[in-house]
Amino acid sequence: MSEPPRGRDSIALVDVNCFYASAERAFDPSLEGRPVVVLSNNDGCAVTRSAEAKALGIPLGEPWFKIAPRAKEWGLVAKSSNYELYGDISARVMELLGRYSAWLEVYSIDEAFLGVRGDPGELLRMGHAMKTAVRRNVGVPVCVGIAGTKTLAKLANKWAKHNPGFDGVCHWDSVPAARQEQLMAGLSVIELWGVSTRLTKRLNALGIRSVLDLARADPVMIRDRFSVVLMRTVLELRGTPCIPLEEERVGRDQLIFSRSFATPVTSTAGMRQVLGIYAQQASARLARHGLQSKVLTAFAATSHYNPRDGSHPSVCVPLPMPTADPVLLARAAYALLPRLVDDARYARAGIMVTDLRPTAAQAPLAVFENPHEKRGIGPLLEEVSRRYGRGSIGLGHAGIRGGPDWTMKRDMLSPRYTTHWDELPVVKAA
């Protein structure tokens, strides 16, 4: 990834509005103008709300069972999380944004920083061009904030989103100074990037309540009383860039595969299947990133709402060599099975691979070579799964025909319009 440009440079933050709900609307125009919520795993809680759903007063994280009785009255539409669709829509947005800058930092699934250059008029035109292009070519709405620092770009994006006068694009340096102070005075410090509720309370105790208060605070005092990180935020609010481009990470600290079950797992055979599937997924992810793991941790847990019969077994297994082989990972995960409690109703399980290192960073002695890795079993499984779909092949219990009955509950799942041939949208001409 190239370094951000020098000189008359600015940073643009492009953020998709209500991303999950917008991704659903991209292929279902009937959802436009209607309140929409997207639910968490097992159709549990509202994790995304459209503007119309927010206007109904539905809080973020509200359980679906509390909302459902009034859904028909409100005209509310609920959708199960469609991760394949959202991931593909995100990739399309990021690819399109990359055409506008050599410096693109993907910050999350729905937002990215870009290095941009030009005078205020050029930057505003570029912001509107990106907004129009994403809407036209991908089908989701975005807002654009442009400023001289990342912190101000985040704030500019927030103002673009919540102030109709900006028409979805805010160039901070084009806003009159008096208006800048008015906007900053109207925002609590908790609205700032990286400022938590606990930190907000500490700042409030010093009389620092608004973003403007923090921008006017003494940076040295902030560093001494809080941290260098918060001091950088103060300087960024004053227009001094202090948060550089994050280079793409070569490695990762850990990978976790865990999910709550729609139906509790009560048998060793069922848990063996769970762990086998997660081991296969971990193998595929490690191979995709060119990594191998030296340590695997497996765990399971009963529901938090069942403390009387609670069980939370876990096991940490050092692997004989760094590996991404699904056979070795599955065997290591099965070390959890003897620790399970008979008749316990496990609501969640998972595996975590740690001590990650690049593949073939250190070749093992011949006596320690893994024959499965030489045969490429992991890449073969991933290739078959990619071509024929998840669940088409698996190792041992992970490949039981018909699939498990504990898989995530998604009763309101929309089609995976962009990644599966048999779920492509169909247009019928009148």
C-alpha positions as CSV (number, residue, x, y, z in Angstrom):
1,M,0.0,0.0,0.0
2,S,1.4,3.4,-0.9
3,E,2.1,6.2,1.5
4,P,-0.5,9.0,1.7
5,P,0.3,11.9,-0.6
6,R,2.1,15.0,0.7
7,G,1.4,18.7,0.4
8,R,-2.1,19.9,-0.1
9,D,-3.6,16.7,1.1
10,S,-6.9,15.8,2.7
11,I,-8.5,12.6,4.0
12,A,-11.9,11.5,3.0
13,L,-14.0,9.1,5.1
14,V,-16.7,7.3,3.0
15,D,-19.3,5.5,5.1
16,V,-22.3,3.4,3.9
17,N,-25.5,4.6,5.6
18,C,-27.2,1.9,7.7
19,F,-25.1,-0.7,5.8
20,Y,-26.9,-3.9,6.4
21,A,-30.3,-2.4,5.8
22,S,-29.0,-0.6,2.7
23,A,-27.6,-3.9,1.3
24,E,-31.0,-5.5,1.7
25,R,-32.7,-2.6,-0.1
26,A,-30.2,-2.7,-3.0
27,F,-32.0,-5.9,-4.3
28,D,-35.5,-5.3,-2.8
29,P,-36.8,-1.8,-3.8
30,S,-40.1,-2.6,-1.9
31,L,-38.1,-1.9,1.3
32,E,-37.4,1.7,0.4
33,G,-39.1,4.1,2.8
34,R,-40.1,1.3,5.1
35,P,-38.7,0.7,8.6
36,V,-36.1,-2.2,8.4
37,V,-34.1,-3.9,11.1
38,V,-31.4,-6.5,10.5
39,L,-31.1,-9.1,13.3
40,S,-28.1,-10.6,15.0
41,N,-27.2,-14.3,15.0
42,N,-30.1,-16.6,15.7
43,D,-32.5,-13.7,14.9
44,G,-31.8,-12.3,18.4
45,C,-31.5,-8.5,18.4
46,A,-31.7,-5.5,16.1
47,V,-28.1,-4.7,15.1
48,T,-29.0,-2.4,12.2
49,R,-31.9,0.0,12.0
50,S,-32.9,2.0,9.0
51,A,-33.7,5.7,9.6
52,E,-37.4,4.9,9.6
53,A,-36.9,2.2,12.2
54,K,-34.9,4.6,14.4
55,A,-37.8,7.1,14.1
56,L,-40.0,4.5,15.7
57,G,-37.8,4.6,18.7
58,I,-36.4,1.0,18.3
59,P,-33.1,1.0,20.3
60,L,-30.0,-0.6,19.0
61,G,-29.7,-4.2,20.4
62,E,-33.5,-4.5,21.2
63,P,-34.5,-8.2,21.3
64,W,-36.6,-9.2,18.3
65,F,-39.2,-10.9,20.6
66,K,-40.0,-7.5,22.1
67,I,-40.3,-5.8,18.7
68,A,-42.2,-8.6,16.9
69,P,-45.7,-8.1,18.4
70,R,-45.9,-4.5,17.0
71,A,-44.0,-5.2,13.7
72,K,-47.2,-5.5,11.6
73,E,-48.7,-2.3,13.2
74,W,-45.5,-0.4,12.3
75,G,-45.1,-2.0,8.9
76,L,-41.7,-3.1,10.1
77,V,-39.6,-5.5,8.1
78,A,-37.1,-7.7,9.8
79,K,-34.2,-9.5,8.0
80,S,-31.8,-12.2,9.2
81,S,-28.1,-11.3,8.9
82,N,-27.0,-12.2,5.4
83,Y,-23.2,-12.1,5.8
84,E,-22.3,-13.4,2.4
85,L,-24.4,-10.6,0.7
86,Y,-23.0,-7.9,3.0
87,G,-19.4,-9.0,2.5
88,D,-19.7,-9.0,-1.3
89,I,-21.4,-5.6,-1.3
90,S,-18.6,-4.3,0.9
91,A,-16.0,-5.6,-1.5
92,R,-17.7,-3.9,-4.4
93,V,-17.9,-0.6,-2.6
94,M,-14.2,-0.7,-1.6
95,E,-13.1,-1.7,-5.1
96,L,-15.0,1.2,-6.6
97,L,-13.6,3.7,-4.0
98,G,-10.1,2.5,-4.8
99,R,-10.4,4.0,-8.3
100,Y,-10.4,7.5,-6.7
101,S,-7.2,7.2,-4.7
102,A,-4.0,5.3,-4.6
103,W,-4.3,5.4,-0.8
104,L,-7.3,3.4,0.5
105,E,-7.5,2.2,4.1
106,V,-10.5,-0.1,4.6
107,Y,-11.4,0.7,8.2
108,S,-14.4,-1.6,8.6
109,I,-17.0,-3.5,6.5
110,D,-18.8,-0.2,5.7
111,E,-16.3,2.6,5.8
112,A,-12.9,3.5,4.4
113,F,-10.4,6.3,4.5
114,L,-9.0,7.7,1.2
115,G,-6.1,10.1,0.6
116,V,-7.4,13.0,-1.7
117,R,-5.9,16.1,-3.1
118,G,-7.2,19.3,-4.6
119,D,-8.7,22.7,-3.8
120,P,-12.0,22.9,-1.9
121,G,-14.1,22.9,-5.1
122,E,-12.3,19.9,-6.5
123,L,-12.6,18.0,-3.3
124,L,-16.4,18.7,-3.0
125,R,-16.8,17.5,-6.6
126,M,-14.8,14.4,-5.9
127,G,-16.9,13.7,-2.8
128,H,-20.2,14.0,-4.8
129,A,-18.7,11.9,-7.6
130,M,-17.9,9.0,-5.2
131,K,-21.3,9.3,-3.6
132,T,-23.1,9.1,-6.9
133,A,-20.9,6.3,-8.3
134,V,-21.4,4.0,-5.3
135,R,-25.2,4.6,-5.4
136,R,-25.4,4.1,-9.1
137,N,-23.0,1.1,-9.5
138,V,-23.5,-0.8,-6.2
139,G,-26.9,0.5,-5.1
140,V,-26.1,1.6,-1.5
141,P,-26.1,5.2,-0.2
142,V,-22.9,6.7,1.3
143,C,-21.9,9.9,3.0
144,V,-18.5,11.5,2.6
145,G,-16.5,13.6,5.1
146,I,-13.3,15.4,3.9
147,A,-10.9,17.1,6.2
148,G,-7.2,17.5,6.9
149,T,-7.1,14.8,9.7
150,K,-8.8,11.4,10.2
151,T,-10.6,12.6,13.4
152,L,-12.1,15.7,11.6
153,A,-12.9,13.5,8.5
154,K,-15.0,11.2,10.9
155,L,-16.8,14.2,12.3
156,A,-17.3,15.7,8.8
157,N,-18.9,12.4,7.8
158,K,-21.2,12.5,10.8
159,W,-22.3,16.1,9.9
160,A,-22.8,15.1,6.3
161,K,-25.1,12.3,7.4
162,H,-27.2,14.3,9.9
163,N,-27.4,17.7,8.3
164,P,-29.4,17.8,5.1
165,G,-27.7,21.1,4.1
166,F,-24.5,19.2,3.3
167,D,-26.3,16.9,0.8
168,G,-24.3,13.9,2.0
169,V,-20.8,15.5,1.5
170,C,-19.0,17.7,4.0
171,H,-15.7,19.3,3.2
172,W,-14.6,20.6,6.6
173,D,-12.4,23.4,5.3
174,S,-15.2,24.8,3.3
175,V,-17.4,25.3,6.4
176,P,-17.1,28.8,7.9
177,A,-15.1,29.0,11.1
178,A,-18.2,30.2,13.1
179,R,-20.2,27.3,11.8
180,Q,-17.4,24.9,12.6
181,E,-17.4,26.0,16.2
182,Q,-21.2,25.7,16.3
183,L,-21.1,22.2,15.1
184,M,-18.4,21.1,17.5
185,A,-20.2,22.8,20.4
186,G,-23.3,20.8,19.7
187,L,-21.6,17.4,19.9
188,S,-20.7,15.5,23.1
189,V,-17.2,14.2,23.4
190,I,-18.6,10.7,23.4
191,E,-19.4,11.2,19.7
192,L,-15.6,11.3,19.0
193,W,-13.7,8.4,17.5
194,G,-12.2,6.3,20.3
195,V,-13.8,8.1,23.2
196,S,-15.6,5.7,25.5
197,T,-18.4,6.2,28.1
198,R,-15.9,5.9,30.9
199,L,-13.5,8.4,29.4
200,T,-16.4,10.8,28.7
201,K,-17.3,10.8,32.4
202,R,-13.7,11.7,33.3
203,L,-13.6,14.5,30.8
204,N,-17.0,15.8,32.0
205,A,-15.6,16.0,35.5
206,L,-13.0,18.5,34.2
207,G,-15.7,20.5,32.5
208,I,-14.9,19.1,29.0
209,R,-18.3,18.2,27.7
210,S,-18.4,19.1,24.0
211,V,-16.0,18.4,21.1
212,L,-15.3,22.1,21.1
213,D,-14.3,22.0,24.8
214,L,-11.8,19.2,24.0
215,A,-10.4,21.0,20.9
216,R,-9.7,24.0,23.2
217,A,-8.1,22.0,26.0
218,D,-4.4,22.1,26.7
219,P,-2.8,19.1,24.9
220,V,-0.1,18.7,27.5
221,M,-2.6,18.6,30.3
222,I,-4.7,16.0,28.3
223,R,-1.5,13.9,27.8
224,D,-0.6,14.0,31.5
225,R,-4.1,13.3,32.9
226,F,-5.2,10.9,30.2
227,S,-3.0,9.5,27.4
228,V,-0.9,10.4,24.4
229,V,-3.7,8.9,22.3
230,L,-6.2,11.5,23.6
231,M,-3.7,14.2,23.1
232,R,-3.4,13.2,19.4
233,T,-7.2,13.5,19.2
234,V,-7.0,17.1,20.5
235,L,-4.3,18.0,18.0
236,E,-6.3,16.3,15.2
237,L,-9.3,18.4,16.1
238,R,-7.1,21.5,15.7
239,G,-6.1,20.3,12.2
240,T,-2.7,18.7,12.9
241,P,-2.5,15.2,11.5
242,C,-1.4,12.7,14.1
243,I,-3.0,9.4,13.2
244,P,-1.2,8.0,10.1
245,L,-2.3,5.5,7.6
246,E,-2.4,2.1,9.1
247,E,-0.3,-0.2,6.8
248,E,-2.0,-3.4,5.9
249,R,-1.1,-6.0,8.5
250,V,1.0,-8.9,7.3
251,G,-0.1,-11.2,10.1
252,R,-2.9,-11.5,12.6
253,D,-2.9,-12.1,16.4
254,Q,-5.6,-14.7,16.4
255,L,-8.6,-16.1,14.6
256,I,-11.8,-17.1,16.4
257,F,-14.7,-19.3,15.1
258,S,-17.6,-19.3,17.5
259,R,-21.4,-19.0,17.2
260,S,-24.5,-19.5,19.3
261,F,-26.6,-22.5,18.4
262,A,-30.3,-22.4,17.3
263,T,-30.8,-25.7,19.0
264,P,-28.6,-26.6,22.1
265,V,-26.0,-29.3,21.5
266,T,-26.5,-32.1,24.1
267,S,-24.3,-35.0,22.8
268,T,-20.6,-35.7,22.3
269,A,-21.3,-36.6,18.7
270,G,-23.0,-33.3,18.1
271,M,-20.2,-31.3,19.6
272,R,-17.6,-33.4,17.6
273,Q,-19.4,-32.2,14.5
274,V,-19.4,-28.6,15.7
275,L,-15.6,-28.7,16.4
276,G,-14.9,-30.4,13.1
277,I,-16.7,-27.8,11.1
278,Y,-15.0,-24.9,12.9
279,A,-11.6,-26.6,12.5
280,Q,-12.2,-26.8,8.7
281,Q,-13.2,-23.2,8.6
282,A,-10.1,-22.2,10.6
283,S,-7.9,-24.2,8.2
284,A,-9.4,-22.4,5.2
285,R,-9.0,-18.9,6.7
286,L,-5.4,-19.6,7.8
287,A,-4.5,-20.8,4.3
288,R,-6.2,-17.8,2.7
289,H,-4.0,-15.5,4.7
290,G,-0.8,-17.6,4.3
291,L,-0.7,-18.3,8.0
292,Q,-0.1,-21.3,10.3
293,S,-1.0,-21.8,14.0
294,K,1.0,-23.3,16.8
295,V,-1.8,-23.2,19.5
296,L,-5.5,-24.1,19.4
297,T,-8.0,-23.4,22.1
298,A,-11.5,-25.0,22.1
299,F,-14.4,-24.0,24.3
300,A,-18.1,-24.5,24.9
301,A,-20.7,-22.9,27.2
302,T,-24.2,-23.4,28.3
303,S,-26.6,-20.4,28.3
304,H,-26.0,-17.5,30.6
305,Y,-29.7,-17.7,31.5
306,N,-29.2,-21.2,32.9
307,P,-26.8,-20.7,35.8
308,R,-28.1,-23.8,37.7
309,D,-26.8,-26.2,35.2
310,G,-23.9,-24.1,33.9
311,S,-20.9,-25.7,32.2
312,H,-18.0,-23.8,30.6
313,P,-15.3,-26.3,29.6
314,S,-12.2,-25.2,27.6
315,V,-8.9,-26.7,26.6
316,C,-5.6,-25.2,25.2
317,V,-3.7,-27.5,22.9
318,P,-0.1,-26.8,21.7
319,L,0.2,-28.2,18.2
320,P,3.3,-30.3,17.3
321,M,4.3,-27.9,14.6
322,P,2.9,-24.7,13.0
323,T,0.0,-25.9,10.8
324,A,-3.1,-25.0,8.8
325,D,-4.0,-28.6,8.3
326,P,-7.7,-29.3,9.0
327,V,-6.9,-32.9,10.2
328,L,-4.5,-31.7,12.9
329,L,-6.7,-28.8,13.9
330,A,-9.7,-31.1,14.3
331,R,-7.8,-33.6,16.3
332,A,-6.6,-30.8,18.7
333,A,-10.2,-29.4,19.0
334,Y,-11.5,-32.9,20.0
335,A,-9.5,-32.7,23.2
336,L,-12.4,-30.7,24.5
337,L,-14.8,-33.6,24.2
338,P,-13.8,-35.5,27.5
339,R,-14.4,-32.3,29.4
340,L,-18.1,-32.0,28.4
341,V,-20.7,-32.6,31.1
342,D,-23.3,-35.3,30.4
343,D,-26.7,-34.0,29.5
344,A,-25.6,-30.3,29.6
345,R,-27.4,-28.1,27.0
346,Y,-24.5,-26.3,25.3
347,A,-25.6,-23.0,23.7
348,R,-22.3,-22.0,22.2
349,A,-18.9,-23.4,21.2
350,G,-15.9,-22.4,19.3
351,I,-12.2,-22.6,18.6
352,M,-9.4,-20.0,18.6
353,V,-6.1,-20.4,16.8
354,T,-3.2,-18.3,18.2
355,D,0.6,-18.0,17.9
356,L,0.2,-17.4,14.2
357,R,3.1,-17.2,11.8
358,P,3.7,-17.0,8.1
359,T,3.4,-20.3,6.2
360,A,6.8,-22.1,5.7
361,A,8.6,-19.5,7.8
362,Q,10.5,-22.3,9.3
363,A,10.7,-25.7,7.6
364,P,10.3,-28.6,10.0
365,L,12.7,-31.5,10.2
366,A,11.7,-34.4,7.9
367,V,10.6,-36.6,10.9
368,F,8.1,-33.9,11.9
369,E,6.6,-33.2,8.5
370,N,2.9,-33.5,8.3
371,P,1.8,-35.8,5.4
372,H,-1.7,-34.3,5.2
373,E,-0.2,-30.8,4.6
374,K,1.9,-32.2,1.7
375,R,-1.3,-33.6,0.1
376,G,-3.0,-30.2,0.3
377,I,-6.2,-31.5,2.0
378,G,-7.1,-28.1,3.4
379,P,-6.8,-26.2,0.0
380,L,-8.7,-29.1,-1.7
381,L,-11.6,-28.8,0.8
382,E,-11.7,-25.1,0.4
383,E,-11.8,-25.3,-3.4
384,V,-14.7,-27.8,-3.4
385,S,-16.6,-25.7,-0.9
386,R,-16.0,-22.5,-2.9
387,R,-17.2,-24.2,-6.1
388,Y,-20.1,-26.2,-4.7
389,G,-21.1,-24.3,-1.6
390,R,-20.5,-24.6,2.1
391,G,-21.6,-28.0,3.5
392,S,-20.8,-29.8,0.2
393,I,-17.8,-31.5,1.7
394,G,-16.3,-32.0,5.2
395,L,-13.9,-34.1,7.2
396,G,-15.3,-36.9,9.3
397,H,-18.3,-35.7,11.4
398,A,-18.0,-32.3,9.8
399,G,-19.2,-33.9,6.5
400,I,-22.3,-35.7,7.8
401,R,-24.9,-35.7,5.0
402,G,-27.9,-33.4,5.6
403,G,-26.0,-31.0,7.8
404,P,-26.3,-30.2,11.5
405,D,-29.6,-29.2,13.2
406,W,-27.8,-26.7,15.5
407,T,-26.8,-24.2,12.7
408,M,-27.7,-20.6,13.2
409,K,-31.4,-19.7,13.1
410,R,-32.1,-17.3,10.2
411,D,-35.8,-17.6,9.5
412,M,-36.0,-14.2,7.6
413,L,-32.9,-14.6,5.4
414,S,-32.9,-12.9,2.0
415,P,-31.3,-14.6,-1.0
416,R,-27.5,-14.3,-1.5
417,Y,-28.1,-12.4,-4.7
418,T,-24.5,-11.8,-5.8
419,T,-22.6,-15.0,-4.7
420,H,-24.9,-18.0,-5.7
421,W,-26.1,-18.7,-9.2
422,D,-29.4,-20.3,-8.0
423,E,-30.2,-17.2,-5.9
424,L,-29.6,-14.5,-8.6
425,P,-32.3,-11.9,-8.8
426,V,-34.7,-12.5,-11.7
427,V,-36.1,-9.6,-13.8
428,K,-39.3,-10.3,-15.7
429,A,-40.2,-8.0,-18.6
430,A,-43.8,-7.1,-18.9
